[in-house]
Every structure is written in structure tokens, then in C-alpha cells.
């Protein structure tokens, strides 16, 4: 799964390059490649998408920093 927060343009870029019939995206942005020689992980890397687990780790880290008073927005 991917975090779609601020990333919908990247998903559109994948569809524009490879065709929307080769990509599966649901409301939760469950993302999977149907392209024979390109894996889902390769698309995630190529288009710099953030997985849900990475997003949650970043959000937890930012929350901890905010509580400590050390958070600086990117």
C-alpha cells in the first residue's frame, strides 16, 4: 500500500507513462504493477512514492519531534 498524501500527481505520472490499464489503484491506493517486466517496487522507486509503512514511520517520528519541541517542517 502507498500513502497518497501529496502523491497523487506521481500516481498520475505512472499511469501516463505506462497506461492506466496496467496499474491498479483503489481508494486506499493499493498499488500493483501489471506490467510484465516491471515490478511494483520498481515503480515505487522510479516515481519516488511513499509506502504506507514508511509514511506511518515518518508521521510517528514527526509527532515525537513535535512533542519534544524539535520538529522542523520540511
N, C-alpha and C positions, 0 to 999 in steps of 0.2 A: 504494500500500500504506500501511497505517496501523500505527503501533506500538500494540499492545493493552495495554501495560504500564499498569496502573491506569486503563484507559479503557473496560473492558467495560461499565460502567454506562452510559456515554454511547452506546455501540453499542445497548444495550438501549433507551435512550431514543429513538433514531432509529426502531427497529423499532416501539416502542409508538406513536409519533406517526404514522408513515407506513405501518405494516404490514410484517411480515417478508417478505411475498411480493414487496415492492418493493425489497428490499435483498439483496445477495449478499455473504456473508462466508465465507471459507474459514479453515482453521486458521492460515494466515499473515495473516489478516484482510486479504484482498484485498477492497476495499470498492468497490462501484459502485452508483450510483443507477439504478433502472429507472423512476423517476417521470418522466413526460413533460416537465414544466416545471421540474424541479429537478435541477441538476447535482450530480455527486459533490462538486465543490469547494464548492458552496453548502452541502451537508450537513456537510462537514468544518468549514466556518467556523461554521455555526449551532450545532453541538454541540461546538465547541472541541476537535476531535480533533487528534492529532499524527501527521503522516505519518512513515513510516519514515525518510526522509531527514532530516527535522527532528529526530527522536529521535536518530539517529546523530550529527548535528552537536552536539546538546546533550550527549550522552554523551561525545563526544571533548573538548568544552570542559570539562566537569566533571572528566574524567580529567586533563587538563592542569593545571587548577587544583589538583587533589589532589596531583599530583606537585610542584607549586610551593609547596604548603602554604597556598594561598589559598582552597580550596574551602569554601563555607559552604552546608550543605543548606538547601533552600527550606522 
